Amino acid sequence: MSWFQKTFTLAPKARGSYLIDKEVEEQLPEIKNYKIGILHLFIKHTSCALSLNENWDIDVRKDMTNALERIAPYDREGDLYLHSAEGEDDMPAHIKSALVGASVTIPISNGDLATGTWQGIWYLEFRARKHSRTIVATIQGEKYE
């Protein structure tokens, strides 16, 4: 059994849902060394999220962004939320992050991520202003001999 951990930073993005499979694979070539294992990704922020979802139709990511905005809208009038330390999108971002989650776990099979045919790794940014986000990647598994 082997463990590996690496921290990397995503390029700054504004509000939206982004497919990051290729970036994860580029940042973690070590995945190829594992015959079987688990990749755990954890984003170290409370106003964004990670998810596994549709990887083919970009409209799904746009729809998800819009749906989450309806669930926890910006506080334009200042009467929806008590917490607004960083602006009208601050508390809604925390709500969305809590709903979606800060981590994903993906199986590794024969040196590749074992996602489903239409599954991709999403980075969901809930703040209007661009932010850089840090991810801690942890791999546990059996390496090739």
Secondary structure, 3 states (H helix, E strand, C coil): CEEEEEEEEEEEECCEEEECHHHHHHHCHHHHHEEEEEEEEEECCCCEEEEEEECCCHHHHHHHHHHHHHHCCCCCCCCCCCCCCCCCCHHHHHHHHHHHCCEEEEEEECCEECCCCCEEEEEEECCCCCEEEEEEEEEEEEECC
